[in-house]
């Protein structure tokens, strides 16, 4: 593969240790490695931080199975609904499943009974994001009762999510709702793991029984803060396939854009099919093609171009967030790991 993503596992380990040392004693550390560890490679990242974290979280059952096959034997929480055609493997590979109500629990219990297993479950509680989760105390009590009466279910977690963790009012409103749910869950099982914070909540000092850390592991913060310093872990490079001199008034690539002055550019083997957006930004001439980009300001002796050096800088240029840049920038790249 001509496009190469260099992933510095030493930086990810450093970030994990910075997070770990800030956690109060007894608070668990769940590493979020969904979306191929935000584009960094889930198996390699999980293996690198295995001895630092307590468990892992993924988005889908397929991601969880992939981790299991790579040798990860700690708890793996699947953060989204597991559908019927995924359930057989999810239970077979001992994944921990998210339930947003009785209907989910019934499906999970049925498959667990069929396999002669006991499936671990975390119930999601909606504290205001209106995305997933049971929506009332009554629904939560029903879920807790179902689990208590069903030996095929091991209810070991209750969780929620902040929609706006940097805003005190929004965060506190969610915490107030979650505290009620947490009290009910602890009455059911005093050792149940209750968690609400991802990276943003962690930065704000909200820990509960566990934190789920994603973006911080990879060297970025969800909002501007001086509370923690982390190191970005990935850079993406692409080879230069040609150099072109464009006279003022001439076209290049698709469209009717003309050069406003004589322009030199490098034709780089990286297009929107490799992940980053088509839109022209500083350092490009015209929009990307599917497989090629015209990049300006590249050293005349360089054989490759830096396509993604800072996800924050690119996110600002594209009007998006670092998360989206990370998961997109290395779609067709060969990953090279630095230990």
N, C-alpha and C positions, 0 to 999 in steps of 0.2 A: 504494500500500500504506500503510495507516495506521500500522503499526508501523515504526519507523525505527531502524536500527543505525548509529551513527556510528563509523567506523573511522579512527583516527588513524595514517596511514601514516608520519608523522614519528616517532612513537614506535617503530614497528616498525623503521624505519631506524636509529634510535638504538640499539635493542636489538641489532640485527645488528652494528653497529659495536663495541658493548661486548664482544660475543662474539669478533668477529674479532681485536681487539687483544690478547686473552688467548691466542690460539693460537700455538704455536711456529711458527717459519718452516718452510714446507713442508707443514704440516698443512692438509688441505682442509676446507672448510666446506660441508656439505650442508644446505640448508634444507628442512625437512620441511613440505610444504604440502598434505598429505593432508587429507581431510574438509573440502575447500574452505578450506584454510589455517585449520583449527580454527574454522571458521565466519566467518572474516574476509574471505573472497573470494580464491581462489587466484590468479587471473589478475592482479588488482591488486597483491596482496602480492608475487608473484614478480617482476612488473615493477619494483616499487619497490626491491627489494633485489638486482636482477639483477647490478649491478656490484660488489656486496660479496661475494657467495657464489660458490662454484665450480660447484655443481650443485644439483639438487633431488631430493626424494623424494616419492612419492605412494603411495597404497594400491592403486590399481587401474589397469589399462591405460586405462580410459575417462578417468580423471583425467589421466593422462599425455598422452593425445591432445588433451584440452581445452587443456592448457598449450601443447602444440605449436602448436595453431591460434591461440593468443593471441600467438604470436611468440617463445616461449621456445626457443632453439636449443642451450642447454647440456644436458649429460647429465641425464636424468630416470630415476631408479631406481624401479622398481615393487616395493614391499616385500612383496607377497603373491603367491601362486601365480597365474599367468596361465593361464586355461583355454583350451581349443581354439577356442572361438568368439570369443575376444579376440585370438588370436595373429596373425591376418592384419594387423590394424591395429597391434598392438604392434610387429611387425617393420617394417611399412611406415613407421611414424613414428619409427623408430630409438630406441625405448625400451630402457632397460637392464633386463633381467629377472632376477628372483630364482629360483635353482634350489635345490631341497632334495634332489636326488638324480639318479640317472641317468635315470629316467623323464622328468623335466622336461627335462633336457638333450637327450634324444632328440627330444622333441616340438619344442623350440625349433630344433634343428639342421635337422629335416625341413622346417619352415616357412621357415627362412632359405634353405635350398637351393632350395625351390620358387620363392622370390622372387628368387633370385640375389643374396642379401644375406649379410652376416655380422652376427650378432646379438651384442650385448654382454651379458655375464652376470656377476652376482655370485653366488657360491655361499654359501648360509647354513649356518652350523655351529652345532649345538645345544650350548651350554655349560652347560646346566642348567635352562633355562626350559621345555623340553619343549613348545615351540609349533611352530616350523618348523625345518628344517635337517637336514643329514646328522648322524647320531648317533654316528659312530665314525671313528677314523683310517682304518680300512680303507675305509669308504664314501667318505671324502674323497679318498683316493688314487685310488679308482676314478673319481670325478668328474674329478679333475685329469687323469688319463690319457685319459679320453674327450675332454676338451677339447683336449688336446695333439694328439690324433690326428684331430681334426675341424676342418677349415678353415672351417666355417660358424659356429663358435663363437669369440668373442673373450672369454676369461675374464679380466676386468680387475679383479675384486674378490672378496674373501672377507670375510664379516661375521658378527657375532653380536649378542646383546643381553643387557644386564644385567636380571635380574628384580628385584633389590633393591640398586640401586647405592649407597644411603646406608649399607648395612651392610658393614663392612670384610670380614668373613669371607665373606659371600656373593659380594661383588665379586671378592675375591682368588681364590676358587675358580674363578669363571668365567674370570678372567684367566689362570690357570694352564692351563686347558684350551685357551683360545684361543691361547696362546703356542705350543703344540704344533702346532695347525692352521696358525698363521701361518708357522711354520718350514717346514712342508711346502709351503705355497703359494708362499713366496718361493723355494724351490728350483725350483719349477715355472716361476716368472716373478718375477724380482727386483723388477720395477716394479709388481707387483700392489698394489692399494689394499686394505689391511686395516683394518677399522673395527668397533668394538664399542660405542662410547659414544653415547648420546642425551644429552639435557640433563643427566640425573643423573650420568652418567659424566664428562661435561665438567666439571661443578661439582667433582667429586672429582679432577680433574686427569689423567684417563685419556684420552689423545688418539689414540694409534696413528697411522695415516696420514690419518685423516679422522674428523670428528665429525658426527653427524646431529642437528641442533638443531630441535626443534619448540616446546614450550611456552614456552621462554625468549624466543623471537622475539615472542610475543604478550603478554609482560609478566608472566609468572607463573613460579614455580619449582616443580619436582616435589616438593620437600620444603623445610622451613624451613632457610634458610641466609643468611649474611651475605657469602658469597663474591662475589656479583654483584648489582648493582641494576639492575632492568629496569622499564620503564614499561608498565602495561596499555594496550591499544590500542583497546578497544571498549566502548561503552555502548549500551544498548538502551532506547528510550523508546516508550511507547504512549499514544494519545490518551484523554482522559477523555470518556466519552459521556454520563454522567449523574452526579448526586450524590444520595445517599439518606440519610434520617434514619431510623434503626431504633430503635424503642422497646424498652425492656427486656422480654425474654420473647418477642419476635417472631423469626420465621425470616427467613433471606435465602439465596438460591441453593438448591442441592439439599441434601437431607438434613434431619435433625431437630435441628440445632444451633440453639439460641436465644441471643439476645444477653443477656449477663449484666448489662448496663447499657445505658443509652441510647448509641447508637453512630452516628457519622457515617462514611460511607464513600464513596469515589469508584468508580464502575463504569468499569473500564478495558478498552479493546478489546485484550485480550491474554488468550489462554486456553492450555490445554495443547496445543492443535493448533499454537500458535506456537512450542512447544518446551519451555518449562519445565514442571516437574512439577505434577500436580494437587494434591498434598498441601498443606495449610494450613501456612504458616510465619508468623513475626512480620511484621506489616505487612499481613496479609490478614485478611479475615473469611470463614471457611469455606473449603472447597476451591475451586480454580479450576473454572470451566466450560470447555467446549471452546474458546470464543471470548471469554470475558469473565472478569475477576477483580474481586472487591471488595477494594479497597485502603484501608487506614486510615492516618491521619496525613499525608494529602496536603494541601498548602497550598490554602486555599479559592479562591485566584485562579489556581491552576495550570490549564493547559489540557492538560497531558500529565503522565505519571508515569514516573519512572525504574524500569524493570523489572529491568535488570541493570546495576549500576554496578561491582561487584567480584565477579568469579567466585569468589574465595576465600571471601568472606563468604557468598555464596549456597551454595557447596559445603558449608560448615560447617552451615548451616541444614538443608540437605537430606540431610546425611550422605553426601556423595559427594566428587568431586574436581573441581578447576577445569576440567580437560579436558572433562568431560561437560557442565558448564554452558556452556562456550564453544561447543561444537559444536551445542548444542540451542537456545540462547537467541534466535537470530535466524533461525529456519527460514522464517518468512513475512515477514521484515522487508525493507524497502528499504534497501540499504546506501548510505550517504553517506560519501564519502571526504574526509578532511582531509589536505591536502598541506603 
